[in-house]
Amino acid sequence: MSTPEPDHSHQISQRDLRNRSAEIMDGLERGERYAVTRNGHHIGDLVPIRRRRRAVSRAEFAAVSRGMPRLDDQKYLEDMNRHVDDDPYDRAYGRGEFAEDGE
């Protein structure tokens, strides 16, 4: 996915970027784009970042979930039991780390 070319009517020089940075940052927050030049040559673009949404609608979640494979609960439990170590407290007791006083 590529970013569209910035509007070159907002062309700024390296000097403008340095001297008017607060104004330019405010413009970015408003969604403006800038083409940055050095010695008259286009060297880069300043574009606003897309804001991430904090929540996904129920309909969108349902649509995305339809393509997910079904989870086999029993197979998942068997895999977990096979790959996860036993209880660390059981191991410690087995090594005698919690022996009663006087033993």
C-alpha positions as CSV (number, residue, x, y, z in Angstrom):
1,M,0.0,0.0,0.0
2,S,1.6,3.3,-1.1
3,T,1.0,6.7,0.3
4,P,-0.5,9.1,-2.3
5,E,1.7,12.0,-3.4
6,P,1.5,15.0,-1.2
7,D,-0.1,18.2,-2.6
8,H,2.9,20.1,-3.9
9,S,1.2,23.4,-3.3
10,H,2.5,22.8,0.3
11,Q,6.1,22.8,-0.9
12,I,8.5,23.8,1.9
13,S,12.2,24.2,1.9
14,Q,14.5,22.7,4.5
15,R,14.9,26.2,6.0
16,D,11.1,26.5,6.2
17,L,10.9,23.2,8.0
18,R,13.5,24.3,10.5
19,N,12.0,27.8,11.1
20,R,8.3,27.1,10.9
21,S,8.2,23.6,12.5
22,A,5.4,24.3,14.9
23,E,3.2,25.7,12.1
24,I,4.0,22.8,9.9
25,M,3.3,20.3,12.7
26,D,-0.1,22.0,13.2
27,G,-0.7,21.6,9.5
28,L,0.1,17.9,9.6
29,E,-2.4,17.5,12.5
30,R,-5.0,19.1,10.2
31,G,-4.2,16.5,7.5
32,E,-2.0,18.7,5.3
33,R,0.8,17.2,3.3
34,Y,4.2,18.8,2.5
35,A,6.9,18.2,-0.1
36,V,10.3,19.1,1.4
37,T,13.0,20.6,-0.8
38,R,16.7,21.2,-0.4
39,N,18.4,23.5,-2.8
40,G,15.3,23.4,-5.0
41,H,15.2,19.5,-5.2
42,H,12.4,17.5,-3.8
43,I,14.0,15.3,-1.1
44,G,11.0,13.9,0.8
45,D,7.4,14.2,1.9
46,L,5.8,14.9,5.3
47,V,2.4,13.2,5.5
48,P,0.1,12.8,8.5
49,I,-0.1,9.4,10.1
50,R,-3.4,7.6,10.0
51,R,-4.9,7.4,13.5
52,R,-5.6,3.9,14.8
53,R,-9.1,3.2,15.9
54,R,-9.5,2.1,19.5
55,A,-12.4,-0.2,18.8
56,V,-13.7,-2.4,16.1
57,S,-17.5,-2.6,15.4
58,R,-19.2,-5.9,16.1
59,A,-20.2,-6.2,12.4
60,E,-16.5,-5.7,11.3
61,F,-15.3,-8.2,13.9
62,A,-17.9,-10.7,12.7
63,A,-16.9,-10.2,9.1
64,V,-13.2,-10.7,9.8
65,S,-13.9,-13.7,12.0
66,R,-15.8,-15.6,9.3
67,G,-12.5,-16.3,7.6
68,M,-10.8,-17.7,10.6
69,P,-10.4,-21.5,11.1
70,R,-12.6,-23.1,13.7
71,L,-10.9,-23.9,17.0
72,D,-11.1,-27.4,18.2
73,D,-11.2,-27.0,22.0
74,Q,-10.3,-30.6,22.8
75,K,-7.3,-30.5,20.5
76,Y,-6.2,-27.2,21.9
77,L,-6.4,-28.6,25.5
78,E,-4.4,-31.7,24.4
79,D,-1.7,-29.5,22.8
80,M,-1.5,-27.3,25.9
81,N,-1.1,-30.3,28.2
82,R,1.5,-31.8,25.9
83,H,3.7,-28.7,25.6
84,V,3.3,-26.8,28.8
85,D,5.4,-27.8,31.8
86,D,3.8,-29.2,34.8
87,D,3.0,-27.0,37.8
88,P,6.1,-25.3,39.1
89,Y,5.0,-25.9,42.7
90,D,4.8,-29.6,42.1
91,R,8.3,-29.5,40.8
92,A,9.5,-27.6,43.8
93,Y,7.9,-30.0,46.2
94,G,9.4,-32.9,44.3
95,R,12.9,-31.4,44.9
96,G,12.1,-31.0,48.6
97,E,12.2,-27.2,48.5
98,F,9.1,-27.0,50.7
99,A,10.0,-29.7,53.2
100,E,8.5,-29.4,56.7
101,D,10.8,-28.4,59.5
102,G,12.3,-31.4,61.3
103,E,12.3,-33.6,58.3
